[in-house]
């Protein structure tokens, strides 16, 4: 397990990366992308697209 400081740094980096990806995708959720295997978290109107990218990236990392 990483120390808390590193966990916080990784969390901030993941959020920043997700926001950049979302911006590059014009605010679209990854579920709208071709060949997207499915959203790893429940989607509803209070979820922002970058939060979906965070969930997707987490699921991708966990699968490796």
C-alpha positions as CSV (number, residue, x, y, z in Angstrom):
1,X,0.0,0.0,0.0
2,X,1.3,3.4,-0.8
3,X,1.6,6.1,1.8
4,X,-1.4,8.5,2.1
5,X,0.5,11.3,0.5
6,X,1.2,9.2,-2.6
7,X,-2.4,8.1,-2.7
8,X,-3.6,11.7,-2.7
9,X,-1.1,12.6,-5.4
10,X,-2.2,9.7,-7.6
11,X,-5.9,10.6,-7.0
12,X,-5.3,14.2,-8.1
13,X,-3.3,13.0,-11.1
14,X,-6.1,10.6,-12.1
15,X,-8.7,13.4,-11.8
16,X,-6.6,15.8,-13.8
17,X,-6.1,13.2,-16.5
18,X,-9.8,12.4,-16.7
19,X,-10.7,16.1,-17.0
20,X,-8.2,16.5,-19.8
21,X,-9.6,13.5,-21.6
22,X,-13.1,14.7,-21.1
23,X,-12.1,18.2,-22.5
24,X,-10.5,16.5,-25.5
25,X,-13.7,14.5,-26.0
26,X,-15.8,17.7,-25.9
27,X,-17.3,16.7,-22.5
28,X,-18.6,13.3,-23.7
29,X,-18.8,10.4,-21.3
30,X,-16.7,7.4,-22.4
31,X,-19.9,5.4,-22.8
32,X,-20.5,7.3,-26.0
33,X,-17.2,6.2,-27.5
34,X,-17.1,3.4,-30.1
35,X,-15.9,0.1,-28.7
36,X,-16.4,1.2,-25.1
37,X,-16.9,-2.0,-23.1
38,X,-19.4,-0.4,-20.7
39,X,-19.4,2.0,-17.8
40,X,-17.8,0.6,-14.7
41,X,-20.1,2.6,-12.4
42,X,-23.7,3.5,-12.2
43,X,-24.5,6.6,-14.3
44,X,-27.1,9.2,-13.4
45,X,-27.8,12.9,-13.9
46,X,-25.5,13.9,-11.0
47,X,-22.4,12.2,-12.5
48,X,-20.2,14.5,-14.5
49,X,-18.5,13.1,-17.6
50,X,-15.0,13.4,-16.1
51,X,-16.1,11.3,-13.2
52,X,-17.0,8.5,-15.7
53,X,-13.6,8.8,-17.1
54,X,-12.1,8.4,-13.6
55,X,-14.2,5.2,-13.1
56,X,-13.2,3.9,-16.5
57,X,-9.5,4.6,-15.9
58,X,-9.7,2.9,-12.5
59,X,-11.3,-0.1,-14.0
60,X,-8.7,-0.2,-16.8
61,X,-5.8,-0.1,-14.3
62,X,-7.5,-2.7,-12.0
63,X,-7.8,-5.1,-15.0
64,X,-4.0,-5.0,-15.6
